[in-house]
Amino acid sequence: MSVVQDVRRAQMVRAFRWAAILFAGFLVITQQVLTNGPLVEIDKWLHDLHRPKFRGVSGFLIRSLDDLGLRGVTAAALLLAAIYIAHRFKTWRPLNLAVLSLISLNLVVGIFKFWLGRTKPKVGIDLLHFGGMSYPSGHASNALLIWGMLAYLIYRYAHVDRYRGRLASAAVATISLTVCTVSLIRDTHWFSDLLGGLFIGGSLLVLIIAIDRYWPSNSQLS
C-alpha cells in the first residue's frame, strides 16, 4: 500500500469516527427535546430575552446573514462550484459529492422535522407532534454541511496549502455560528434546534468526506 493510500485510509477512519461522535451528540440533543430535558429550559430562557427590533437597512442586513443558511442559496452556491470544478478537472466526483450532500441533508433533516413536528418559537409555545418544522434547524445544518462541503472541494481540487485550508474551515465555522446567532436574535428557532442542526450537519459532512476518502481519485491532489 502506498503512502498516499495510507494517508487516505487514516483520513477515512478518522472521519468515520467523528461522524459517529457527532451523530451521537445529535441523538442526545434529540432526546432532550423529546423528554423536555434541561436543554429545553435553556430554550425557554433564551426565548424570553428582550430582542432589538431591526428595520430598514439593519433589517435587510440581518435577513441577508440569515439567508447564508437558506437551502436555495447554499444549494446554488455548492452546485455551481461543483460544476465548475468537475469541468475544470474532467471528473464527475465533485458534482456527485455535492448532490450526495444535498440529498442526504434534506432527507435526514426532513425525516426528523416531520417526525418531531416541533413548533417554532414565534408560536409562543413549545409543542411536539403539532405539525411544526422547527427541529432540527435546516438553516444551521445547511450552513455547516453545504459551506463545509464547498470548502472541502476547493481544498481537494484547488491545490491550496494547509494554511488556506484552515482559513476556509474558520470561514465555515464563522458562517455557521453567524446563522445560528441571527436565528436566535430573530427568534426563528429554539437554541436546541440550532444545536441539533449543527450536530447533524457536521455528522453528515464528515461522513461524506469519509466516503470520498474511501474511493481513490487521481483527480484529487491527495
C-alpha contacts under 8 A as a table, 3 or more apart, distances in Angstrom:
res1	aa1	res2	aa2	distance
1	M	5	Q	6.18
1	M	6	D	6.73
2	S	5	Q	5.18
2	S	6	D	6.28
3	V	6	D	5.02
3	V	7	V	6.24
4	V	7	V	5.10
4	V	8	R	6.18
4	V	222	S	6.71
5	Q	8	R	5.05
5	Q	9	R	6.06
5	Q	216	P	7.83
6	D	9	R	5.16
6	D	10	A	6.20
7	V	10	A	5.15
7	V	11	Q	6.17
8	R	11	Q	5.04
8	R	12	M	6.12
8	R	213	R	5.56
8	R	214	Y	7.22
8	R	216	P	7.98
8	R	222	S	7.64
9	R	12	M	4.99
9	R	13	V	6.23
9	R	213	R	6.91
9	R	214	Y	6.78
10	A	13	V	5.25
10	A	14	R	6.14
11	Q	14	R	5.17
11	Q	15	A	6.05
11	Q	210	A	7.11
11	Q	213	R	6.79
12	M	15	A	5.11
12	M	16	F	6.17
12	M	209	I	7.40
12	M	210	A	4.41
12	M	211	I	7.18
12	M	213	R	5.33
12	M	214	Y	6.10
13	V	16	F	5.19
13	V	17	R	6.23
13	V	210	A	7.15
14	R	17	R	5.15
14	R	18	W	6.31
14	R	210	A	7.92
15	A	18	W	5.17
15	A	19	A	6.04
15	A	206	V	5.31
15	A	207	L	6.29
15	A	209	I	6.76
15	A	210	A	5.11
16	F	19	A	5.06
16	F	20	A	6.29
16	F	206	V	6.98
16	F	207	L	5.85
16	F	210	A	5.81
17	R	20	A	5.29
17	R	21	I	6.36
18	W	21	I	4.97
18	W	22	L	6.08
18	W	203	S	7.18
18	W	206	V	6.87
19	A	22	L	5.26
19	A	23	F	6.10
19	A	202	G	7.33
19	A	203	S	4.33
19	A	204	L	6.76
19	A	205	L	7.80
19	A	206	V	5.47
19	A	207	L	5.35
20	A	23	F	5.14
20	A	24	A	6.10
20	A	203	S	6.95
21	I	24	A	5.12
21	I	25	G	6.33
21	I	203	S	7.76
22	L	25	G	4.96
22	L	26	F	6.29
22	L	199	F	5.46
22	L	200	I	6.86
22	L	202	G	6.66
22	L	203	S	5.04
23	F	26	F	4.90
23	F	27	L	6.28
23	F	199	F	6.50
23	F	200	I	6.01
23	F	203	S	5.48
24	A	27	L	5.07
24	A	28	V	6.33
25	G	28	V	5.09
25	G	29	I	6.38
25	G	199	F	6.49
26	F	29	I	5.17
26	F	30	T	6.15
26	F	196	G	5.38
26	F	197	G	7.99
26	F	199	F	5.26
26	F	200	I	5.87
27	L	30	T	4.91
27	L	31	Q	6.10
28	V	31	Q	5.05
28	V	32	Q	6.38
29	I	32	Q	5.04
29	I	33	V	6.43
29	I	39	L	7.81
29	I	192	S	6.88
29	I	195	L	7.64
29	I	196	G	6.08
30	T	33	V	5.11
30	T	34	L	6.20
30	T	196	G	7.13
31	Q	34	L	5.04
31	Q	35	T	6.05
31	Q	37	G	7.85
32	Q	35	T	5.32
32	Q	36	N	5.71
32	Q	37	G	4.55
32	Q	38	P	7.08
32	Q	39	L	6.20
32	Q	40	V	6.94
33	V	36	N	5.24
33	V	37	G	6.46
33	V	39	L	7.45
33	V	40	V	6.35
33	V	192	S	7.48
34	L	37	G	7.77
34	L	128	L	7.82
36	N	39	L	7.65
36	N	40	V	5.72
36	N	41	E	7.93
37	G	40	V	5.60
37	G	41	E	7.18
38	P	41	E	5.16
38	P	42	I	6.81
39	L	42	I	5.16
39	L	43	D	6.48
39	L	192	S	6.76
40	V	43	D	4.78
40	V	44	K	6.37
40	V	192	S	7.06
41	E	44	K	5.13
41	E	45	W	6.21
42	I	45	W	5.02
42	I	46	L	6.14
42	I	191	F	7.41
43	D	46	L	5.39
43	D	47	H	6.09
43	D	190	W	5.48
43	D	191	F	5.29
43	D	192	S	6.56
44	K	47	H	4.97
44	K	48	D	6.24
44	K	190	W	7.98
45	W	48	D	5.33
45	W	49	L	6.72
46	L	49	L	5.38
46	L	184	L	7.82
46	L	191	F	7.51
47	H	121	P	6.95
47	H	184	L	7.99
47	H	187	D	6.78
47	H	190	W	7.29
51	R	185	I	6.34
51	R	186	R	7.61
52	P	185	I	7.85
54	F	58	S	5.51
54	F	59	G	4.42
54	F	62	I	7.65
55	R	58	S	5.67
55	R	59	G	4.31
55	R	60	F	7.34
56	G	59	G	5.23
56	G	60	F	6.26
57	V	60	F	5.03
57	V	61	L	6.17
58	S	61	L	5.09
58	S	62	I	6.13
59	G	62	I	5.25
59	G	63	R	6.19
60	F	63	R	5.25
60	F	64	S	6.10
61	L	64	S	4.99
61	L	65	L	6.29
62	I	65	L	5.21
62	I	66	D	6.33
62	I	182	V	6.79
63	R	66	D	4.92
63	R	67	D	6.18
64	S	67	D	5.00
64	S	68	L	6.93
65	L	68	L	5.51
65	L	178	T	7.18
65	L	179	V	6.42
65	L	182	V	7.15
66	D	69	G	6.06
66	D	70	L	7.23
66	D	139	H	7.86
66	D	178	T	7.84
66	D	179	V	5.24
66	D	182	V	6.03
66	D	183	S	6.80
67	D	70	L	4.73
67	D	73	V	7.00
67	D	179	V	7.87
68	L	73	V	6.77
68	L	74	T	6.80
68	L	139	H	7.87
68	L	143	A	6.55
68	L	175	I	7.24
68	L	179	V	6.66
69	G	73	V	7.38
69	G	74	T	6.53
69	G	138	G	7.53
69	G	139	H	4.20
69	G	140	A	6.20
69	G	141	S	7.78
69	G	142	N	5.42
69	G	143	A	4.57
69	G	176	S	7.66
69	G	179	V	6.22
70	L	73	V	5.43
70	L	74	T	6.14
70	L	138	G	7.84
70	L	139	H	5.66
70	L	142	N	7.02
70	L	143	A	7.77
71	R	74	T	5.41
71	R	75	A	5.86
71	R	138	G	7.63
71	R	139	H	7.18
71	R	142	N	6.43
72	G	75	A	5.26
72	G	76	A	6.03
73	V	76	A	5.36
73	V	77	A	6.28
74	T	77	A	5.21
74	T	78	L	6.18
74	T	142	N	6.89
74	T	143	A	7.20
74	T	146	I	6.13
74	T	147	W	7.00
75	A	78	L	5.24
75	A	79	L	6.02
75	A	102	L	7.05
75	A	146	I	7.09
76	A	79	L	5.29
76	A	80	L	6.02
77	A	80	L	5.42
77	A	81	A	6.20
78	L	81	A	5.24
78	L	82	A	5.98
78	L	98	A	6.48
78	L	146	I	6.59
78	L	147	W	7.34
78	L	149	M	7.69
78	L	150	L	5.75
79	L	82	A	4.99
79	L	83	I	6.02
79	L	95	L	6.92
79	L	98	A	6.31
79	L	99	V	7.68
80	L	83	I	5.21
80	L	84	Y	6.29
81	A	84	Y	5.16
81	A	85	I	6.18
81	A	150	L	7.31
82	A	85	I	5.12
82	A	86	A	5.90
82	A	94	P	5.15
82	A	95	L	4.95
82	A	98	A	6.51
82	A	150	L	7.79
82	A	153	L	7.57
83	I	86	A	5.08
83	I	87	H	6.11
83	I	94	P	7.37
83	I	95	L	5.96
84	Y	87	H	5.19
84	Y	88	R	6.02
85	I	88	R	4.95
85	I	89	F	6.06
85	I	94	P	6.64
85	I	157	Y	7.35
86	A	89	F	5.45
86	A	90	K	5.56
86	A	91	T	5.00
86	A	92	W	5.51
86	A	93	R	6.90
86	A	94	P	5.65
86	A	95	L	6.38
87	H	90	K	5.10
87	H	91	T	6.88
89	F	157	Y	7.92
89	F	219	S	6.50
90	K	219	S	7.98
91	T	94	P	7.23
91	T	219	S	6.99
92	W	95	L	5.54
92	W	96	N	6.10
93	R	96	N	4.95
93	R	97	L	6.10
94	P	97	L	5.20
94	P	98	A	6.20
94	P	153	L	6.65
95	L	98	A	4.99
95	L	99	V	6.14
96	N	99	V	5.23
96	N	100	L	6.04
97	L	100	L	5.02
97	L	101	S	6.06
97	L	208	I	7.36
97	L	212	D	7.74
98	A	101	S	5.11
98	A	102	L	6.36
98	A	149	M	7.28
99	V	102	L	5.16
99	V	103	I	6.10
100	L	103	I	5.25
100	L	104	S	5.94
100	L	208	I	7.81
101	S	104	S	5.40
101	S	105	L	6.00
101	S	145	L	7.36
101	S	146	I	7.08
101	S	149	M	7.63
101	S	204	L	7.60
101	S	205	L	7.43
101	S	208	I	7.16
102	L	105	L	5.28
102	L	106	N	6.18
102	L	146	I	7.58
103	I	106	N	5.43
103	I	107	L	5.94
104	S	107	L	5.13
104	S	108	V	5.95
104	S	204	L	7.46
105	L	108	V	5.48
105	L	109	V	5.86
105	L	110	G	7.95
105	L	141	S	7.60
105	L	142	N	7.51
105	L	145	L	7.85
105	L	201	G	7.17
105	L	204	L	7.20
106	N	109	V	5.36
106	N	110	G	5.47
107	L	110	G	5.18
107	L	111	I	6.12
108	V	111	I	5.27
108	V	112	F	6.53
109	V	112	F	5.35
109	V	113	K	6.10
109	V	136	P	6.48
109	V	138	G	6.82
109	V	200	I	7.91
110	G	113	K	5.04
110	G	114	F	6.18
111	I	114	F	5.40
111	I	115	W	6.02
112	F	115	W	4.97
112	F	116	L	5.95
112	F	135	Y	7.03
112	F	136	P	6.96
113	K	116	L	5.52
113	K	117	G	5.67
113	K	118	R	7.27
113	K	132	G	7.58
113	K	133	M	5.08
113	K	134	S	6.57
113	K	135	Y	5.42
113	K	136	P	6.32
114	F	117	G	5.19
114	F	131	G	7.41
114	F	132	G	7.72
114	F	133	M	6.64
115	W	129	H	7.10
116	L	128	L	5.73
116	L	129	H	5.28
116	L	132	G	7.88
116	L	133	M	7.92
116	L	135	Y	7.06
117	G	127	L	7.91
117	G	128	L	5.37
117	G	129	H	4.26
117	G	130	F	5.28
117	G	131	G	4.62
117	G	132	G	4.28
117	G	133	M	5.45
117	G	134	S	7.15
117	G	135	Y	7.49
118	R	126	D	6.97
118	R	127	L	5.56
118	R	128	L	4.38
118	R	129	H	6.07
118	R	130	F	6.29
118	R	131	G	6.81
118	R	132	G	4.52
118	R	133	M	5.72
118	R	134	S	5.24
118	R	135	Y	5.98
119	T	123	V	6.71
119	T	125	I	7.31
119	T	126	D	5.79
119	T	127	L	5.47
119	T	128	L	6.64
119	T	130	F	6.64
119	T	131	G	7.10
119	T	132	G	4.21
119	T	133	M	6.41
119	T	134	S	5.75
120	K	123	V	5.64
120	K	124	G	7.71
120	K	125	I	7.88
120	K	126	D	7.17
120	K	132	G	6.64
120	K	133	M	7.27
120	K	134	S	5.36
120	K	188	T	6.56
120	K	189	H	6.05
120	K	190	W	7.19
121	P	124	G	5.51
121	P	125	I	6.57
121	P	126	D	6.80
121	P	187	D	6.22
121	P	188	T	6.22
121	P	189	H	5.95
121	P	190	W	6.09
122	K	125	I	7.88
122	K	187	D	6.55
122	K	188	T	6.62
123	V	126	D	7.84
127	L	130	F	6.14
128	L	131	G	7.87
128	L	132	G	7.56
129	H	132	G	7.24
133	M	136	P	7.97
134	S	137	S	6.03
134	S	189	H	6.44
134	S	190	W	7.71
134	S	193	D	6.49
135	Y	192	S	7.81
135	Y	193	D	4.77
135	Y	194	L	7.93
135	Y	196	G	7.37
135	Y	197	G	7.66
136	P	141	S	7.92
136	P	192	S	7.80
136	P	193	D	4.59
136	P	194	L	6.58
136	P	195	L	7.93
136	P	196	G	5.35
136	P	197	G	4.89
137	S	140	A	5.42
137	S	141	S	6.36
137	S	189	H	6.97
137	S	193	D	4.94
137	S	194	L	5.13
137	S	195	L	7.98
137	S	196	G	6.97
137	S	197	G	4.77
138	G	141	S	5.16
138	G	142	N	5.73
138	G	197	G	6.35
139	H	142	N	5.13
139	H	143	A	6.04
139	H	179	V	7.06
139	H	180	C	7.85
139	H	194	L	7.94
139	H	197	G	7.55
140	A	143	A	5.23
140	A	144	L	6.38
140	A	176	S	6.21
140	A	179	V	6.49
140	A	180	C	6.12
140	A	194	L	5.64
140	A	195	L	7.84
140	A	197	G	5.03
140	A	198	L	5.50
140	A	201	G	7.46
141	S	144	L	5.39
141	S	145	L	5.91
141	S	194	L	7.94
141	S	197	G	4.42
141	S	198	L	5.16
141	S	199	F	7.62
141	S	200	I	6.49
141	S	201	G	4.19
141	S	202	G	7.41
142	N	145	L	5.38
142	N	146	I	5.47
142	N	147	W	7.58
142	N	201	G	6.77
143	A	146	I	5.80
143	A	147	W	5.71
143	A	148	G	7.63
143	A	172	V	7.63
143	A	175	I	6.75
143	A	176	S	5.18
143	A	179	V	7.28
144	L	147	W	5.77
144	L	148	G	5.49
144	L	172	V	6.48
144	L	173	A	7.16
144	L	175	I	7.80
144	L	176	S	5.47
144	L	198	L	6.52
144	L	201	G	5.78
144	L	202	G	6.35
144	L	205	L	7.86
145	L	148	G	5.02
145	L	149	M	5.93
145	L	201	G	4.96
145	L	202	G	6.12
145	L	204	L	6.96
145	L	205	L	5.20
146	I	149	M	5.09
146	I	150	L	6.20
147	W	150	L	4.97
147	W	151	A	6.22
147	W	172	V	5.97
148	G	151	A	5.12
148	G	152	Y	6.17
148	G	169	S	7.22
148	G	172	V	5.81
148	G	205	L	7.01
149	M	152	Y	4.89
149	M	153	L	6.16
149	M	205	L	6.69
150	L	153	L	5.25
150	L	154	I	6.33
151	A	154	I	5.19
151	A	155	Y	6.10
151	A	165	G	7.78
151	A	168	A	5.90
151	A	169	S	7.03
151	A	172	V	7.60
152	Y	155	Y	5.05
152	Y	156	R	6.12
153	L	156	R	5.20
153	L	157	Y	6.02
153	L	158	A	7.90
154	I	157	Y	5.36
154	I	158	A	5.18
154	I	159	H	7.92
154	I	160	V	7.72
155	Y	158	A	5.76
155	Y	159	H	6.46
155	Y	160	V	5.69
155	Y	161	D	7.89
155	Y	165	G	5.98
156	R	159	H	6.60
156	R	160	V	7.79
156	R	220	Q	5.73
156	R	221	L	5.90
156	R	222	S	7.12
157	Y	219	S	7.53
157	Y	220	Q	5.52
157	Y	221	L	6.17
159	H	221	L	6.47
160	V	164	R	6.15
160	V	165	G	6.64
161	D	164	R	5.53
161	D	165	G	6.24
162	R	165	G	4.76
162	R	166	R	6.14
163	Y	166	R	5.17
163	Y	167	L	6.36
164	R	167	L	4.86
164	R	168	A	6.18
165	G	168	A	5.07
165	G	169	S	6.31
166	R	169	S	4.97
166	R	170	A	6.14
167	L	170	A	5.00
167	L	171	A	6.15
168	A	171	A	4.99
168	A	172	V	6.31
169	S	172	V	5.13
169	S	173	A	6.28
170	A	173	A	5.07
170	A	174	T	6.09
171	A	174	T	5.00
171	A	175	I	6.15
172	V	175	I	5.17
172	V	176	S	6.14
173	A	176	S	5.15
173	A	177	L	6.13
174	T	177	L	5.25
174	T	178	T	5.96
175	I	178	T	5.03
175	I	179	V	6.17
176	S	179	V	5.25
176	S	180	C	6.35
176	S	198	L	7.84
177	L	180	C	5.06
177	L	181	T	6.03
178	T	181	T	5.08
178	T	182	V	6.09
179	V	182	V	5.24
179	V	183	S	6.16
180	C	183	S	5.08
180	C	184	L	6.32
180	C	194	L	6.08
181	T	184	L	5.16
181	T	185	I	6.22
182	V	185	I	4.96
182	V	186	R	6.04
183	S	186	R	5.13
183	S	187	D	5.77
183	S	188	T	5.28
183	S	189	H	5.92
184	L	187	D	4.83
184	L	188	T	6.55
184	L	189	H	6.33
184	L	190	W	7.17
184	L	191	F	6.92
185	I	188	T	8.00
187	D	190	W	7.28
189	H	193	D	6.04
189	H	194	L	6.75
190	W	193	D	5.13
190	W	194	L	6.71
191	F	194	L	5.29
191	F	195	L	6.25
192	S	195	L	4.89
192	S	196	G	5.84
193	D	196	G	5.21
193	D	197	G	6.08
194	L	197	G	4.94
194	L	198	L	6.22
195	L	198	L	5.20
195	L	199	F	6.35
196	G	199	F	5.18
196	G	200	I	6.16
197	G	200	I	5.34
197	G	201	G	5.84
198	L	201	G	5.13
198	L	202	G	5.88
199	F	202	G	5.13
199	F	203	S	6.03
200	I	203	S	5.00
200	I	204	L	6.18
201	G	204	L	5.31
201	G	205	L	6.13
202	G	205	L	5.04
202	G	206	V	6.33
203	S	206	V	5.55
203	S	207	L	6.08
204	L	207	L	4.98
204	L	208	I	6.11
205	L	208	I	5.36
205	L	209	I	6.31
206	V	209	I	4.86
206	V	210	A	6.06
207	L	210	A	4.98
207	L	211	I	6.31
208	I	211	I	4.97
208	I	212	D	6.19
209	I	212	D	4.99
209	I	213	R	6.20
210	A	213	R	5.12
210	A	214	Y	6.21
211	I	214	Y	5.10
211	I	215	W	7.01
212	D	215	W	5.88
212	D	216	P	7.74
213	R	216	P	6.56
217	S	220	Q	5.80
218	N	221	L	7.62
